[in-house]
């Protein structure tokens, strides 16, 4: 499993074998069951995690209602950046939607890794840029696209979405009711037939 993380890192930044071996030293493998929390709100997020396989839903609770902000799949990074950066209690929950394997690096170990190999600082910057780009895409989609457009873009990027994620979470992420999602889904798939 560490090989998957090593491959991902070496595709992003050219790393020597000795530099890739630092992954074994600083990252910890964690296997999570379906619906298990990687992070709960009101806790300080002191880690960044790489999803080797599985899926994680990012959500917060407003007025007692869960609001899905994102759903992350294999080969992506998850954290609560605000909590991680400022070392404050977070508002984000990270919960698995299926059995999931992650590789976690603590903030302390990340700083050690950066000192030991400066190439990982470049990798960290690129990783943060990807996360920021994803957040921008979501914000732009929610503000300018109709639900049907958001649905089609989501299916294009993640064709097996409905096999991996309950419909209620997809609807919540799209900002619509499960019933509206059913109608949109039916209409889109009829148009393709």
C-alpha positions in Angstrom: 0.0 0.0 0.0 2.8 2.4 0.7 3.8 1.8 -2.9 0.6 3.6 -4.1 1.6 6.7 -2.1 5.2 6.5 -3.3 4.1 6.3 -6.9 1.7 9.3 -6.5 4.5 11.4 -4.9 7.1 10.4 -7.5 4.7 11.3 -10.3 4.3 14.8 -8.8 7.9 15.5 -7.9 11.0 13.6 -9.1 12.2 11.7 -6.0 15.1 9.3 -5.5 14.5 5.9 -3.9 16.1 7.1 -0.6 13.8 10.1 -0.6 10.7 7.9 -1.3 11.7 5.7 1.6 11.0 8.7 3.9 7.3 8.0 3.3 7.7 4.8 5.4 9.4 6.8 8.1 6.8 9.7 8.4 3.5 8.3 7.3 1.2 6.0 9.2 -1.2 3.6 7.4 -4.7 3.6 8.9 -7.6 1.3 7.8 -11.1 2.7 8.5 -14.5 0.9 8.4 -17.5 2.3 6.6 -19.0 5.3 8.4 -15.9 5.7 10.6 -14.7 9.2 11.3 -11.2 10.3 10.4 -12.0 13.7 11.9 -14.9 15.1 13.9 -15.9 18.7 14.4 -14.6 20.6 17.5 -11.3 18.7 17.3 -8.0 20.1 16.2 -6.9 18.6 12.9 -3.2 17.9 13.2 -2.8 15.7 10.1 -3.0 15.5 6.4 -4.2 12.1 4.9 -3.8 10.5 1.5 -6.7 8.2 0.4 -5.1 5.1 -1.0 -8.5 3.6 -1.6 -12.0 4.3 -0.5 -14.0 7.5 -0.1 -14.5 10.2 2.5 -17.3 12.7 2.8 -16.4 16.2 4.1 -19.3 17.8 5.9 -20.2 20.3 8.6 -23.3 20.7 10.7 -25.4 23.9 10.5 -28.5 24.3 12.6 -28.5 20.5 13.3 -28.4 19.6 9.6 -25.4 18.0 7.8 -24.1 19.9 4.9 -21.8 17.9 2.5 -19.0 20.1 1.2 -17.1 17.5 -0.8 -16.6 13.8 -1.4 -13.0 12.6 -1.9 -11.9 9.4 -3.6 -8.7 7.4 -4.2 -5.5 9.3 -4.8 -6.6 12.5 -3.1 -5.6 14.4 0.1 -7.9 15.4 2.9 -7.6 17.6 5.9 -9.3 20.6 7.6 -6.8 23.2 6.3 -8.0 26.0 8.6 -7.8 23.8 11.7 -4.5 22.3 10.5 -2.9 25.7 9.8 -4.1 27.6 12.8 -4.2 24.7 15.3 -7.8 25.5 16.2 -10.9 23.4 16.8 -12.3 22.6 13.4 -15.8 22.6 12.0 -15.3 19.9 9.5 -16.1 16.2 9.8 -14.4 13.6 7.6 -16.3 10.4 7.5 -15.7 7.3 5.3 -18.5 6.2 2.9 -16.9 2.7 2.5 -14.0 0.8 3.9 -11.1 3.2 3.3 -7.3 3.0 3.7 -5.4 6.3 4.3 -1.8 7.3 4.9 -1.6 10.0 7.6 1.2 12.4 8.3 1.0 14.5 11.4 1.8 18.2 11.3 4.9 17.6 13.4 6.2 14.8 11.1 5.4 16.9 8.0 7.7 19.6 9.4 10.4 17.0 10.0 10.0 15.6 6.5 10.3 19.1 5.0 13.6 19.6 6.9 14.9 16.2 5.9 14.1 16.6 2.2 13.2 19.9 0.7 11.6 18.3 -2.4 8.7 17.4 -0.2 8.1 21.2 0.4 7.5 21.5 -3.3 5.2 18.5 -3.2 3.3 20.0 -0.2 2.9 23.3 -2.2 1.6 21.4 -5.2 -0.8 19.4 -3.0 -2.1 22.5 -1.4 -2.7 24.1 -4.8 -4.7 21.1 -5.9 -6.9 21.3 -2.8 -7.4 25.1 -3.3 -8.2 24.5 -7.0 -10.8 21.9 -6.0 -12.4 24.3 -3.5 -12.6 27.0 -6.2 -14.2 24.6 -8.7 -16.9 23.6 -6.1 -17.6 27.2 -5.2 -17.9 28.3 -8.9 -20.1 25.3 -9.7 -22.5 26.0 -6.8 -22.7 29.7 -7.7 -23.0 29.5 -11.5 -24.3 26.1 -12.6 -27.7 24.6 -12.5 -28.1 21.3 -10.5 -28.3 19.3 -13.7 -25.0 20.7 -14.9 -23.4 20.0 -11.6 -24.7 16.5 -11.7 -23.4 15.9 -15.2 -19.9 17.2 -14.3 -19.9 15.0 -11.2 -20.7 11.9 -13.2 -18.1 12.8 -15.8 -15.4 13.0 -13.2 -16.6 10.1 -11.1 -18.6 7.6 -13.3 -18.9 5.0 -10.5 -20.3 7.6 -8.0 -23.7 6.0 -7.5 -22.1 2.6 -6.8 -19.9 4.1 -4.1 -21.9 7.0 -2.5 -25.5 6.9 -1.1 -27.8 9.2 -3.2 -28.7 11.3 -0.2 -25.1 12.5 0.1 -24.7 13.2 -3.6 -27.9 15.3 -3.4 -26.7 17.1 -0.3 -23.4 17.9 -2.0 -25.2 19.2 -5.1 -27.5 21.3 -2.9 -30.7 19.6 -3.9 -33.2 17.1 -2.4 -32.8 13.4 -3.1 -36.1 13.5 -5.0 -34.8 16.3 -7.3 -31.6 14.2 -7.9 -33.7 11.2 -8.9 -35.6 13.3 -11.5 -32.3 14.8 -12.8 -30.6 11.4 -12.9 -33.6 9.9 -14.8 -33.7 12.7 -17.3 -30.0 12.7 -18.0 -29.8 8.9 -18.5 -32.9 9.0 -20.7 -31.2 11.6 -22.9 -28.1 9.4 -23.2 -30.2 6.4 -24.3 
